[in-house]
Each structure stands twice: as C-alpha cells, then as structure tokens.
Amino acid sequence: MKKLILLTSLFAALLAGCDYLDIVPDDTATLEDAFKNETTAENFIFTCYSFQYDYFSFRNAVGMMTSNEYAAAYHWGPEWFPFVRYNEGNDNSTTPFPENANNGIDNLWLRFYQGIRQCYIFLNNIEEVTPVMMSASEYEANKQHWTGEAWFLIAYYHHLLLQNYGPVVVIEGETKEKQPRLPLDECVAKIAGFYDKAIASLPPTVTAADYGRASQVIARAMKAKLLLYAASPLFNGNTDYAGFKDKEGRQLISQTPDKEKWKTAMTAIEEAITFAKGQGKDLYTYDKPDPAKGGVVTDPLRQAYLNARFVLVDNWNKEILWACAVKEISDGWQRHAVVKGIGTRPYTQSAPVGGIGPTLTAVKIFYTASGLPPETDPTFPWDDRMKVAPGDSTCQLHRNREPRFYAAIGHDRGTYEFNGGQGTVQEYTLKLRFNEGNGCHSKGTDHLYSGYAVKKNINPEGQATSSAWSYQPFAYPLMRLADLYLAYAEACAEYQGSLDAKAQEYINAVRSRAGIPDLDASLSGDNLVKAVRRERMIELVFESQWHYDLRRWKMAKDWHKDDKDGMWGLHDEGATAEEFYVETPLPAQKYVFHEDGRGYLMPIKVNYVNTNELLVQNPGY
C-alpha cells in the first residue's frame, strides 16, 4: 500500500497560524518548491489528507468515546482523557474541546478549515507544475486525479464541519475574507456540488497501492451520507432552533420538515450502492480457515460470528468503501482496550491496559438469536436476565443472543480471541469478576469498569505473552457498504412509512449475514423507523457512529437521560456471580446533556467568533 506521505518538515509553515482563513504565510519560495515538478505536486496532495480525523485517537476524538457505548476505568479523569469532561457537559465556547496542558478534544473547526485552505492552495498552483519524469499524457491523467482528490477533500472537510457544527462557513476559494455561516440547506447544496466536482475527476476506484485515496466510489458514498444527514430531524424542520439565526436574521436551520429530502437521500444512496457494487464491492463474509478452531467453517452461526468479528479488522476487504490509511499509534486504541492479563500476560504489566469496555446499554441493544429485541422476545428471560441458570456459568443476559453480540462483546465466562499470527488466534475464557484473572483488582487501577470487554474493533492477531505485547494495526473503516444499505432502509422508512423491495433486500442482507431472520415485514410507520434505527446501531456499534446518529435523530438527550448519575455496567467489585451480575450505575462515567439541548452541535471557539464578527455561536453556548 502506498502511504499518504505527510511532509511535515517541508510544509510545517503551511500548517501554522491561528485564524481559520489565515493559515498560510506569504512564502512564495516555499510554494514554488512545492509545485516545481510532478513529484512535489503529488506530495502536496498527500499533505491535504493529513487533516483527516484520527478516530483511533480515542482520548480526544469526538465519536469514539463520546456516546454511551463504552465506559473507561474508574480512576481515569479529564486531565489525560478529555472525553470524560466532554461527556460530563463541561465543554464551553472558551475551552470547547476542552483544552489543557496534556491534550484535549480535537479543535475540529481549525483542523478542517486548515485542510480546506491547503486544498485550494493546491488547486491554485497545480497549473504551475512542469513535469520532468512523466509523459504529457501520463501527467494530465495524474493531474486530473489529484484535482479530484482536492475537490473531494474540500467537500469532505466541509462535510465534517457540518456534521459537528451544523451550518458553517463554506469556503469557495483561497480567500482570507470574513464570511458568515450559511443556512444549512445552502451548505448542503454547495458541499454536494464539491463532491460532484470530485466525481467528475476521480477514477472509479483505486488499486491496493493507493488504498485510502479518494475515488468515485468514496465520493458518491460520502455525498449520499451528507444528504442523509440533511434529511434527518436535527437539520430538517427542527423547531428547537427557531432562534438560531445569523446576524442578518436569516434562519440557519429550516423550521418546516421537508419529506422530499428523504427521497433525495434515497436516490443518492441507491446510486452510490449501484456504483460501488459495479466496482466489485459487496458485504463481507469471512472466507478463510477458522482462525481459532482450524479447518473450513461449516456451521452457519460460526460463519455469522466470524463475519461480524473480522469485518473491521480484515484490512481493505470488499465491504470497505473507504478507510483511513493512517494506522493507529502505539499508545492508541488497542493498547487501552485489549483485556488486561490476557493469555500468559501478567496482570501487573502496563500493556495492554484493559481500561475500556462496553456499557450495559451496548450489551442490551443486540437482538436475541431469534433476531428480536431481548426485552420483547417472549422466549428470552428478560426479567431474570441477571440470574445464572442452574448448571450455567454466566448470567442469562449473555445466552441465546445473536452472533453479532458475541463478536462485539467479551463477557464474563465468555471467549476472547488474541495472540494470533498467520491466520490463527487463540481463544481464552474471560474471568471478569473482582480479584480474578482479568477482573477488577482495585478501583484505583486500570480495569474493565463496566464488567465487559470490547472485541469488535480489536484485531485478534495481536500478541500478549509473558515477555511481550504488540498490537496488529488495521486501517480504520470510514465507510462500508452495510452503512449505505442501512441508510437506504432508513431513508425509505422515513419517506414512505414502509420498506420498498430494495430496502427490504438491503436490511435483510445485513441481517442474513449476521445469522438472524429477516426483519418483521409487518412493521410500518414509527415502529419501522425505530426498528431500522436499532438495526443500524447494532451493525455499526463501536464504529464512532452512535454519537452522530443519536444527534441527527434528535435522540441524544433522551437516550442519555439515565446516564446522568453514571453510565451503566455490572458491579465491578462483585467477587461472586450474585454480587457481580448487578446492574450498576458507574458514577465516574457520567453523561450530562444540558436542559437547553446544548451538545447536539459543538461550540465554535469564542476566539473565532470574536475575530469574525459575522459568525454567530451555536445555541446553548
């Protein structure tokens, strides 16, 4: 795979500055060097990718730890783990990220406008390049690709700004002029236009050497997702934002719902799916020998389990439409989430940390083996879910669940794969109760505070032995085909109150791959919308989607209402089954949503608002 080279030494000056529209010094010589030939020009477009969001940076990435999918170790505080302060509602417009001496939530406003500026510098200087190694025709083909990449990244960075801040300043050239935020619908139209410009210049897809670089498959998929956001309740007829206007009194978010936006989204999503499938994309199925048991996989439930277990970590598989080519750093996600004391690794070792685990909210959302919610499945012992059946070793909440549950959640007395290599892994039994092998040994130490371990986005081919620890990196998936399938089903359910043939095909393909029956065909209206949303939350759990989906659905405040005294898990200090299997609020992991609805959109740092008198702040800040 060709790496997207970050030329930090050559272009460090280009990344400096404080104003989001004034980040590049007037250094003609530097720009001349950057565009003196085709090699330096391609390197410059690589730097444009450097502003991508690093979701593996869980400490300060909005999305990864800023919903109630995960809970972290009891003693983790906001100084080193800023997501804790963010979740407690302590963000504000002075230090919105929040910033401190160690680290903070990423300054997305600055990051993405810097990236946009960088892309326009490329577009404004690419004609100055004189190729010295490529033929004229080869250079023109490459220049067209690079130009498409620049337009794609301009669209994508605006898209991310909109996703986090709502209506934004749309930059349409290399300018330092102060500009106001545009109404949301105007933002969407302009960003969609940027994606269209990218599609016109990008290749249909890319080969393995260029994985991570933009293509038509990616641009079409991201445009479709943009239009899904535009149709969603947060941005489509949101009367909670009746007072959200710019300095000239223009309404920034529409007050009247427009159902046709769902139809527009449906059309774009279907076009993106059709194009992706035409380029060989399809739902992932695990097609190798069983990594823990050996031999050909013949059991359908085992197949469904392996499908879900490896869909993220099997690098660049056919379902991945786009992934971030930047691999996680050594101090990153897997080191903190892999179970402590796994295999022969002493519990006293500092790595893996074993400090992050799923919450009860994430555990409960999965279906039963019948493909029904456990709280309504008549065959599931919901009222006795925390009891251990006679002769069993774990509570009934962990039994008879769908394969995706076991692929995503490591539970007490359940299996956990690790210590692999060359297609094989070992299975271990988790002992998560107090003072046991992987459990809580002390409140003041790293441990799985919620009583659960995450499996889904952990590559089991890492190593944790008595003498060494290492993780196996993978490219973080930013968009996969199942996301588009479920997006189409959602838009269809919202638009017509039922699922058309395509929507049924798409959502049932996802369920079939997961080893559960088709969705109840009798569902309609609000019940159908709720079912489609739940399917999406299950399929995309632990993929930095909950944070944004709950907000665009305007569900975040009510969804987190029971977390104000602490997200929920098991009793981590319980040494017996009766003591451990108790639904317990986790007071060190609160989630506060303010009464004014603050938190649906991120605040713009007050410095930027004061610098640009045309800007207005987001509601609640």
PyMOL commands that set and color helices and strands:
alter all, ss='L'
color gray80, all
select helices_A, chain A and resi 8-15+28-34+38-51+83-87+108-128+136-165+184-201+208-210+216-231+239-241+260-278+300-310+333-337+360-365+382-384+396-398+403-408+481-496+501-513+525-539+546-552+556-559+561-563+577-580+606-611
alter helices_A, ss='H'
color red, helices_A
select strands_A, chain A and resi 70-72+320-324+356-358+409-410+415-421+424-429+453-454+463-464+469-470+476-480+567-569+584-586
alter strands_A, ss='S'
color yellow, strands_A
deselect
rebuild
show_as cartoon
